[in-house]
Amino acid sequence: MTKTSVRPAFSLEELLEKLIFASRWLLVPFYLGLVLALLLLAYKFAAEFLHFGSAIAALSETDTLLGILGLIDKTLLGNLLILVIFSGYENFVSLIGVAQDSPDRPRWMGDVDFAGLKLKLIGSIVALSGINLLGAFLNLKSWSSQELGWMVGIHLTFVITGVLFALSEKIGHGKAH
């Protein structure tokens, strides 16, 4: 008589793997928090736009440009939030099924992997820093030389970090193939 082993309906290993796999859903509150942050940013954008629009006639050319740069800054930050929400959710939680057949689905959606997300994040930080630096240069009288020096130094740090990260991704990607 041969002895056959009967496998239990589920093993401890399978249970652990299911638990670990399901744990990705713990990220959902983070993404919902970012959606709420986007809503707050939209409020801040609207408030700034109304303030800017109501004062436009009395603003100098420099102040007009600074106001527009502030709106661009918030727009880029909103774009960054959407990028992180969509690609983070799709990379770590689940595909966004309702967007699969939508004609409004962004072309990049589903194509941004974790490395691509980090590169886009660093690029966005560099762009935001550059806009703030441009705003500071347009309004020099509001900043000390030391503050401007720190701003330039921080911006250059972001730029160098971005370039080094992009190079390391390119080198790592080249070795993977």
Phi, psi and omega in degrees: 000124179274144180266122177251142179269134178265124180276133179297159181305325174212145181259164177299321179298315179297319179298315178297318180295321177295319179296315179296316179296319180289338183297343178300334180291346175293344177283342184304315178301329177295314180292323175295323176298321177291326175297317177295323176297323177296321177297316177297321178295322177297320176298313180298319177299313181297317179297316179294321179297316179297317178296314179297313181297324181287338183254001189304322183296328184267356185277145173286172179299319179295316180294326176297314179297319178297321177296317178294320178298324176297320178291320177297319179302313180291325177296315178297321178295321176297317177300318179297317178299315179298317179300314181292318180298306184295305186288325177296314179299314182290328180283329189242342184244290185195158174295147176273092188300323183293343181267349188302317183252010182284135176291344180269001181298125179301142182300326184281344185297128181091347180257351183267109177275183184298317179296318178297322178297316179297319178296318179293323178297313179296318177299321178293320178297318177298316180296315179297317178297319179296320178295316178296322178293318176299317177300319179294318179294328178286342182233053187304325185294344180272354186234143174278164178300322180294317179296318177296320178300316177296319180297316178296316180299316179294317178299314179298324177298317177298317181297311181297317178300316179298315180296314180296320178295316179298318178296317181294324176294319180294317179295314180295321180292323179293325180284336182287339183253000000 
